[in-house]
Amino acid sequence: MPHRPHEGPAPNHDHDADHQSPPGANGAAGPGDYLTGERIVARPLVPGVSVADLIDGSFQAYNAGRINEAARLFARRMLDPEQDVTICLTIAGAMTPAGVGGGIITLMERGAIDFMVSTGANLYHDIHHALNYALHRGTFKLSDTELHEAGVIRIYDVLFRDEVLLDTDRFLREIFKTFPQRPMSTAELHYLIGQKLLELGVDAEHSVLALAARWNVPIYTSSPGDSSIGMNLARHQLDGGGLTIDPFFDVHETTAIVHAATRNGVIILGGGSPKNFYLQTQPQLWEVLGINKGGHDFFIQITQDAPHWGGLSGATPSEAVSWGKIKPDMLEDTVVVYADTTIAFPLIAAYAVSVAAPRTRKELYRRLPELMTALREAYARGAGKPGDPAASEAEAGKVEIDRDR
């Protein structure tokens, strides 16, 4: 039997005309219901092609196709001012040692990232750039025993002297002494570190922490003890300091940010604890506080983890729907890119810079006290039924979760 023509519907032969049904009749879809995407074309590459043209024209299928979808979703939907999306970036994996912070800084400056959840290690290694401590391109084809003897640290193919760690540690312990000696959120701790980097740093313009402080972009760490920042803060306590991190402040503040947003969206680099810490804000609202926003609106993830291992890093947006983390009717506005983050993220960021206009920065760090007030009031109204002890405590202000900034 000959193939159908490349374009248009199948021919209507007289001998079976009585047996044919139009596409979609009786619940059955026809070819036209599926073949709605852009036609794949083998477009030649030309000298000087832009990132946007490359992604739009040549990234047509497989994970190149997913990068195309993610770039368009970010630039044309999430950054559309009319959508008014509050955008979080979550960061896992050793991104700042590899220089990925440059793209993050650009997006922050253009109002394309409103707050972040990161591993502490990424923020610690970001400090090296601000202090002008050199990290070098290298190779993974080295003897780690010989590197250790030479006093060189290796992160795959990134190499640097061990003095970089020791000097950064000393810097942290000295500035910790100048901070308020009381419990605080990780966002406040990182803001204070960023301010010191702006004041004392040699090369603060290349630091995510420093410029986040300048632009009032809150940065949270879901596991504050799991990095050299937390390790040095632990030593500060042993030395008699009163500065501590209360992780529940982070739960309150991230939930307050999500609660106040018109729409919520996320770009997830890797996965891990930062991914869950952001996504859990919706269950915190509906499951724990009795305030149902229905879930997040936009979801982009770059990962190498598959869902069938059962780990959070590979969990799909559709699975997140079952937890109330993603709105069911917004699944079309979710993309998972299975790729190396150091390749995919700069491409997506460069596309957004090329295609989308800058947005007005939300400067959420300055607004945290008012957002917390709004969350407390909504909790008292929504979860607080007559006679509910939790509601009466919230209304009476017995649960005090704000601090002077």
C-alpha positions as CSV (number, residue, x, y, z in Angstrom):
1,M,0.0,0.0,0.0
2,P,1.5,3.4,-1.0
3,H,2.3,6.0,1.7
4,R,0.0,8.9,2.2
5,P,1.0,12.3,0.7
6,H,3.4,14.2,2.9
7,E,1.0,17.1,3.2
8,G,-2.8,17.1,3.7
9,P,-5.3,14.4,4.6
10,A,-5.4,10.9,3.2
11,P,-7.1,10.5,-0.1
12,N,-10.8,9.6,0.0
13,H,-11.1,6.4,-2.1
14,D,-14.6,5.5,-3.4
15,H,-14.4,1.9,-2.3
16,D,-14.0,2.7,1.4
17,A,-15.6,6.1,1.5
18,D,-18.6,4.7,3.4
19,H,-16.3,3.3,6.1
20,Q,-14.2,6.5,6.9
21,S,-14.9,8.8,9.8
22,P,-13.6,12.4,10.2
23,P,-10.7,12.8,12.6
24,G,-11.9,12.9,16.2
25,A,-15.2,11.3,15.4
26,N,-16.5,8.7,17.9
27,G,-13.6,9.7,20.2
28,A,-10.9,8.6,17.8
29,A,-8.2,11.2,16.9
30,G,-7.0,11.6,13.3
31,P,-3.5,12.4,12.1
32,G,-4.3,16.2,12.1
33,D,-4.9,16.1,15.8
34,Y,-1.3,15.0,16.4
35,L,0.7,16.6,13.6
36,T,0.3,20.2,15.0
37,G,4.0,20.9,15.7
38,E,6.3,22.9,13.6
39,R,7.7,20.9,10.7
40,I,11.3,19.7,11.2
41,V,13.7,21.2,8.6
42,A,17.4,20.6,8.2
43,R,18.4,24.2,8.3
44,P,22.0,25.1,7.4
45,L,24.2,26.8,10.0
46,V,25.6,30.2,9.0
47,P,28.6,32.1,10.4
48,G,27.7,34.3,13.3
49,V,24.4,32.6,14.1
50,S,22.9,33.9,17.4
51,V,22.0,31.6,20.3
52,A,18.3,32.5,19.8
53,D,18.4,31.6,16.1
54,L,20.3,28.4,16.8
55,I,17.8,27.3,19.4
56,D,14.7,28.4,17.4
57,G,16.0,26.9,14.1
58,S,18.1,23.9,14.9
59,F,17.1,22.6,18.4
60,Q,14.1,20.6,17.0
61,A,14.0,17.2,18.7
62,Y,15.2,15.0,21.5
63,N,16.8,17.0,24.4
64,A,17.7,19.8,22.0
65,G,13.9,20.0,21.5
66,R,13.5,20.2,25.3
67,I,16.0,23.0,25.5
68,N,14.0,24.8,22.8
69,E,10.8,24.3,24.8
70,A,12.4,25.4,28.1
71,A,13.9,28.5,26.5
72,R,10.7,29.5,24.9
73,L,8.7,28.8,28.1
74,F,11.1,30.9,30.2
75,A,11.5,33.8,27.8
76,R,8.0,34.1,26.3
77,R,5.8,33.0,29.2
78,M,7.5,33.2,32.5
79,L,9.2,36.6,31.7
80,D,6.1,38.1,30.2
81,P,5.3,41.1,32.4
82,E,1.5,40.4,32.0
83,Q,2.0,37.0,33.6
84,D,3.6,38.6,36.7
85,V,5.5,35.4,37.6
86,T,7.6,35.3,40.7
87,I,10.6,33.2,39.6
88,C,12.8,31.0,41.8
89,L,16.1,29.5,40.8
90,T,17.2,26.3,42.6
91,I,20.8,25.3,42.4
92,A,22.4,21.9,43.1
93,G,25.7,20.5,41.9
94,A,29.0,22.4,41.8
95,M,27.8,25.2,39.5
96,T,29.6,28.3,40.8
97,P,33.1,26.7,40.7
98,A,32.4,26.1,37.0
99,G,31.5,29.8,36.3
100,V,27.7,29.3,35.9
101,G,27.3,32.2,38.3
102,G,27.8,34.6,35.4
103,G,24.5,33.6,33.8
104,I,22.7,33.8,37.2
105,I,24.1,37.3,37.8
106,T,22.8,38.5,34.4
107,L,19.3,37.1,35.0
108,M,19.2,38.7,38.4
109,E,20.2,42.0,37.0
110,R,17.4,41.8,34.4
111,G,14.7,40.9,36.9
112,A,14.5,37.3,35.6
113,I,15.3,35.7,39.0
114,D,13.4,36.9,42.1
115,F,14.8,34.5,44.7
116,M,16.9,31.4,45.0
117,V,17.3,28.2,46.9
118,S,20.9,26.8,46.7
119,T,23.2,24.3,48.3
120,G,25.5,26.1,50.7
121,A,28.5,24.8,48.8
122,N,27.6,26.8,45.7
123,L,27.4,30.0,47.8
124,Y,30.7,29.2,49.6
125,H,32.6,28.7,46.4
126,D,30.9,31.9,45.0
127,I,32.7,33.8,47.7
128,H,36.1,32.9,46.1
129,H,35.2,34.9,43.0
130,A,34.4,38.0,45.1
131,L,37.7,37.7,47.0
132,N,39.6,37.2,43.8
133,Y,40.8,33.7,44.8
134,A,41.6,31.9,41.6
135,L,39.9,28.7,40.4
136,H,41.6,27.2,37.3
137,R,40.5,25.1,34.3
138,G,42.3,21.8,34.6
139,T,41.8,18.1,33.8
140,F,40.3,15.1,35.6
141,K,43.3,13.0,34.4
142,L,45.4,13.6,37.4
143,S,46.5,11.7,40.5
144,D,44.5,12.9,43.5
145,T,47.2,11.6,45.8
146,E,49.7,13.9,44.1
147,L,47.3,16.8,44.1
148,H,46.8,16.4,47.9
149,E,50.5,16.4,48.4
150,A,50.8,19.5,46.3
151,G,48.0,21.3,48.2
152,V,45.6,21.4,45.2
153,I,41.9,20.8,45.5
154,R,40.0,19.2,42.5
155,I,36.3,19.5,41.6
156,Y,36.4,17.2,38.5
157,D,38.4,19.4,36.1
158,V,38.4,22.6,38.3
159,L,41.6,23.1,40.3
160,F,42.6,25.5,43.0
161,R,45.0,25.9,45.9
162,D,43.9,24.7,49.4
163,E,44.7,28.2,50.7
164,V,41.5,29.3,48.8
165,L,39.5,27.3,51.3
166,L,41.5,28.4,54.4
167,D,41.5,32.1,53.4
168,T,37.7,32.0,52.7
169,D,37.1,30.3,56.0
170,R,39.0,33.0,57.8
171,F,37.1,35.7,56.0
172,L,33.8,34.2,57.1
173,R,34.7,33.8,60.7
174,E,35.8,37.4,60.9
175,I,32.7,38.9,59.3
176,F,30.4,36.6,61.5
177,K,31.7,38.5,64.5
178,T,30.2,41.7,63.0
179,F,26.7,40.3,62.4
180,P,23.8,40.4,64.9
181,Q,24.3,37.6,67.4
182,R,20.8,36.1,67.3
183,P,18.8,33.5,65.3
184,M,18.1,34.5,61.6
185,S,17.1,33.0,58.3
186,T,19.6,31.9,55.8
187,A,18.4,34.7,53.5
188,E,19.4,37.2,56.1
189,L,22.8,35.5,56.7
190,H,23.5,35.5,52.9
191,Y,22.4,39.1,52.6
192,L,24.8,40.1,55.3
193,I,27.6,38.1,53.7
194,G,26.8,39.7,50.3
195,Q,26.9,43.2,51.9
196,K,30.4,42.5,53.3
197,L,31.5,41.3,49.9
198,L,30.3,44.5,48.3
199,E,32.2,46.4,51.0
200,L,35.4,44.4,51.3
201,G,35.5,42.2,48.2
202,V,38.1,42.6,45.5
203,D,35.9,41.4,42.6
204,A,32.4,41.6,43.9
205,E,30.9,42.1,40.4
206,H,31.5,38.4,39.7
207,S,29.8,37.2,42.9
208,V,26.2,35.9,43.0
209,L,26.0,36.6,46.8
210,A,27.3,40.1,46.5
211,L,25.0,41.2,43.7
212,A,22.0,39.4,45.2
213,A,22.5,41.6,48.2
214,R,22.8,44.7,46.0
215,W,19.5,43.8,44.2
216,N,17.7,42.4,47.3
217,V,17.3,38.9,45.9
218,P,16.8,36.5,48.8
219,I,18.9,33.3,48.8
220,Y,18.0,30.4,50.9
221,T,19.9,27.2,51.8
222,S,17.8,24.2,52.7
223,S,20.6,22.4,54.6
224,P,22.6,25.3,56.2
225,G,25.0,22.9,58.1
226,D,26.0,21.1,54.9
227,S,28.7,23.4,53.6
228,S,31.8,25.3,54.7
229,I,29.6,28.3,55.5
230,G,27.7,26.2,58.1
231,M,30.9,24.6,59.3
232,N,32.5,27.9,60.0
233,L,29.3,29.1,61.7
234,A,29.5,26.1,63.9
235,R,33.0,27.1,64.9
236,H,31.7,30.6,65.6
237,Q,29.3,29.1,68.1
238,L,32.1,27.2,69.8
239,D,34.0,30.5,70.1
240,G,31.0,31.9,72.0
241,G,29.1,33.6,69.2
242,G,25.3,33.9,69.4
243,L,24.6,33.9,65.7
244,T,22.5,30.9,64.7
245,I,20.4,29.8,61.8
246,D,16.7,28.9,62.4
247,P,15.6,26.8,59.4
248,F,12.0,27.4,60.2
249,F,12.4,31.0,59.4
250,D,13.3,29.8,55.9
251,V,10.1,27.7,55.7
252,H,8.0,30.7,56.7
253,E,9.7,33.2,54.3
254,T,9.7,31.1,51.2
255,T,6.1,30.2,51.8
256,A,5.3,33.8,52.3
257,I,6.9,34.7,49.0
258,V,5.0,32.0,47.1
259,H,1.7,32.9,48.9
260,A,2.0,36.6,47.8
261,A,2.8,35.9,44.2
262,T,0.3,36.3,41.3
263,R,1.9,33.3,39.6
264,N,4.9,31.1,40.7
265,G,7.5,29.5,38.5
266,V,10.8,27.8,39.0
267,I,14.0,26.9,37.1
268,I,15.6,23.9,38.8
269,L,19.3,23.2,38.2
270,G,20.0,19.6,39.1
271,G,17.5,18.8,41.8
272,G,18.3,17.6,45.3
273,S,17.2,19.3,48.5
274,P,16.9,22.8,46.9
275,K,14.3,21.4,44.4
276,N,12.2,20.0,47.2
277,F,12.6,23.0,49.5
278,Y,11.0,25.3,46.8
279,L,8.3,22.9,45.7
280,Q,7.2,22.1,49.3
281,T,5.9,25.7,49.7
282,Q,2.6,24.7,48.1
283,P,2.0,21.7,50.4
284,Q,3.0,23.9,53.3
285,L,0.2,26.3,52.2
286,W,-2.6,23.8,51.5
287,E,-1.7,20.8,53.6
288,V,-0.3,22.5,56.7
289,L,-1.6,26.0,56.8
290,G,-5.0,25.5,55.1
291,I,-4.4,28.0,52.4
292,N,-4.9,26.5,48.9
293,K,-3.3,28.3,46.0
294,G,-3.6,25.2,43.8
295,G,0.1,24.6,43.1
296,H,2.9,26.2,41.1
297,D,2.3,27.5,37.6
298,F,5.6,27.1,35.7
299,F,8.3,24.4,36.0
300,I,11.6,24.0,34.2
301,Q,14.2,21.4,35.3
302,I,17.6,20.5,34.0
303,T,18.6,17.1,35.4
304,Q,20.5,13.9,34.6
305,D,18.3,11.8,36.9
306,A,15.5,9.5,35.6
307,P,12.2,9.2,37.5
308,H,12.3,5.3,37.7
309,W,14.9,5.4,40.5
310,G,12.4,6.9,42.8
311,G,14.6,9.9,43.8
312,L,13.4,13.4,44.2
313,S,15.9,14.8,41.6
314,G,14.3,12.7,38.9
315,A,10.6,13.1,39.9
316,T,8.5,14.6,37.1
317,P,6.2,17.5,37.2
318,S,3.2,15.2,36.7
319,E,4.2,13.4,39.9
320,A,4.4,16.7,41.6
321,V,0.7,17.3,40.7
322,S,-0.3,14.4,43.0
323,W,1.3,16.3,45.9
324,G,-0.4,19.6,45.1
325,K,3.0,21.1,44.1
326,I,2.0,21.8,40.4
327,K,-1.3,22.9,39.1
328,P,-2.9,20.1,37.1
329,D,-4.0,22.5,34.3
330,M,-0.5,23.9,34.0
331,L,1.3,20.7,33.1
332,E,1.7,22.0,29.5
333,D,3.9,24.8,31.0
334,T,6.4,22.3,32.4
335,V,9.6,21.1,30.8
336,V,12.3,18.6,31.9
337,V,15.6,18.8,30.1
338,Y,17.8,15.7,30.5
339,A,21.2,17.3,30.0
340,D,24.3,18.6,31.6
341,T,23.3,21.8,33.5
342,T,26.5,23.6,32.6
343,I,25.5,23.2,28.9
344,A,21.8,23.7,29.0
345,F,21.4,26.5,31.5
346,P,23.7,29.0,29.8
347,L,21.9,28.3,26.5
348,I,18.4,28.9,28.1
349,A,19.7,32.0,29.9
350,A,21.3,33.4,26.7
351,Y,18.0,32.8,24.8
352,A,16.1,34.7,27.5
353,V,18.6,37.6,27.4
354,S,18.3,37.8,23.6
355,V,14.5,37.5,23.4
356,A,12.9,38.8,26.6
357,A,13.0,42.4,27.7
358,P,14.3,43.1,31.3
359,R,11.6,43.1,34.0
360,T,11.4,45.4,37.0
361,R,13.2,43.7,39.9
362,K,10.9,42.6,42.7
363,E,13.5,43.1,45.4
364,L,11.8,40.6,47.6
365,Y,14.3,40.7,50.4
366,R,13.2,44.2,51.4
367,R,9.6,43.1,51.3
368,L,9.9,40.0,53.5
369,P,8.4,41.7,56.6
370,E,5.2,42.7,54.8
371,L,5.0,39.3,53.1
372,M,5.3,37.6,56.4
373,T,2.5,39.7,57.8
374,A,0.3,38.8,54.8
375,L,1.0,35.1,55.4
376,R,0.1,35.3,59.1
377,E,-3.1,37.1,58.4
378,A,-4.1,34.5,55.7
379,Y,-3.3,31.7,58.0
380,A,-5.4,33.1,60.8
381,R,-8.3,33.6,58.3
382,G,-8.0,30.3,56.3
383,A,-6.8,27.6,58.7
384,G,-8.2,29.2,61.8
385,K,-11.6,27.9,62.4
386,P,-13.5,29.0,65.6
387,G,-11.9,27.3,68.5
388,D,-8.8,26.2,66.6
389,P,-5.8,26.7,68.9
390,A,-3.5,27.3,66.0
391,A,-5.6,30.2,64.8
392,S,-5.9,31.8,68.2
393,E,-2.2,31.6,68.6
394,A,-1.5,33.2,65.2
395,E,-4.0,36.0,65.8
396,A,-2.5,36.7,69.3
397,G,0.9,36.9,67.8
398,K,2.3,34.1,70.0
399,V,4.2,32.5,67.1
400,E,6.8,35.2,66.5
401,I,8.7,34.6,63.3
402,D,9.8,38.1,62.2
403,R,13.1,39.6,63.1
404,D,14.5,43.2,62.6
405,R,16.4,43.5,59.4
